[in-house]
Amino acid sequence: MTAPATDITRKRLAMRSMRRGIREMDIILSAFAQAALATMDAAELGLYEAMLEESDHDIYQWLTGQAATPEPYLALVTRIAASRAGGAA
């Protein structure tokens, strides 16, 4: 991805992070996006975008440990959960 395309992708993902279907997910994902999107490479952005296609209910359950996270998203969900707990994004 070129730099301008990556910037557009980051802006789009930031907007999608704050406009979810569940308020809790708006808060969690918008905070993560604000802290982490700027440092994510194209592959990480693609994975985050793919995760955003999943159901908010599923993502919330993964983040809270109520359901097992699918392998492709495990590292990303772990990173988001750590950022919620005050860790680095």
N, C-alpha and C positions, 0 to 999 in steps of 0.2 A: 504494500500500500504506500502511496506517496504521502508526503507530509500533509498537504492540504486535504487529501482524502481521509487520512487518519484523524485529522482535527475535526472534520465533519462527522466522522464515525463517533468520536468521543462525545461531541455535542449531542448527537442523536441518542447515544446510549445514556447520557446523563439525563436527558428528558424522559426517556423510557423508564429510567430508574425511579424517577419521582412521580410518575403518573401510572401507578399500578392499579390493581383492583381492590387491594386491601391496604388500609392506612398503615398498618404495621410494616408492610413491605415497602411502602413509600418511604417511610422513615429509615428503615434499615438500609435499603439499597441506594437511596439518594445520598446518605452519609458515606457509604462505601464508595460510590461513584465519585463523589467530591474528593475523597482522600486518595483514590487509587487509579482512576482512569488515566490521568496525565502520565503515569509511569508505565502503563501497560503497553506491550508491543502488539503488533498486528494479530499474532496468534492468540494472545490472551484476550484481546478485544473480541475476536471471533468467538471464542469460547464463552465469554460473558454474554455476548449477543445471543448465542444459542441457548444459554441458560434462561435468559429473559423470555424465551419462547415457551418455557415450561409454565405450568400452572402456579399461581401465587401460593395456593394451598400446599402444593408439593414443595416448593422452595422453602416456605416457612417451616414445614415439618423437617426438612433436611437441616435447616439452620438451628432448630431447637432440639434436634436429636430424636424427634418423634418417629422418624422414618429413616431408613438407610439411604444415603446419597448414592446415586448412580456413579460408577467409576469415572466417567469422563468429567464429572463436575466435582469430584471429591476434594481436590486441592483448592479449587476456587471457593467452594462452600466453606472449607476449613479456614481459608483466608478471610472471608466475609465474617464468619463467626468470631474469629480472633479480633477483628477490627471492632466488633460490637462489644467485646469484653475489654476494650481499652488497649489492645495490642496494635501493632503496626499493620497498615492495610496492604 
